[in-house]
Amino acid sequence: MVEITRLFWKKAFTADNFELGEVHSAELDLSTWQITSLYVNLTDEASKAFGFKHPYLGRVTVCLPVSAVKSIADVAMLNQTLEELRSLRQCKD
């Protein structure tokens, strides 16, 4: 078992070893007490790769379902490449 705050600020890398950004927070399903998605603050390079305009202050944040995560240790490794992540649907509020 891992304390949830230990997930935050870990670097996230795609399956093709592209640095996506840092894990910022997580979404928890209160009925099952399971994490359903991770919110990742994108690097400037990742923002450009996805076609997002970088805000003047702050970062672009994306929501990734936990099904896109391969493992989390020192870093969060995703099981999808940058190209595959482009077709991933956004998380819903």
Buried (B, 14 or more C-beta within 10 A) or exposed (E): EEEEEEBBEBBBBBBEEBBBBBBBBBBEEEEEEEBBBBBBBBBEEBBEBBEBEEEEEEBBEBBBBEEBBEEBEEBBBBEBEBEBBEEBEEBEE
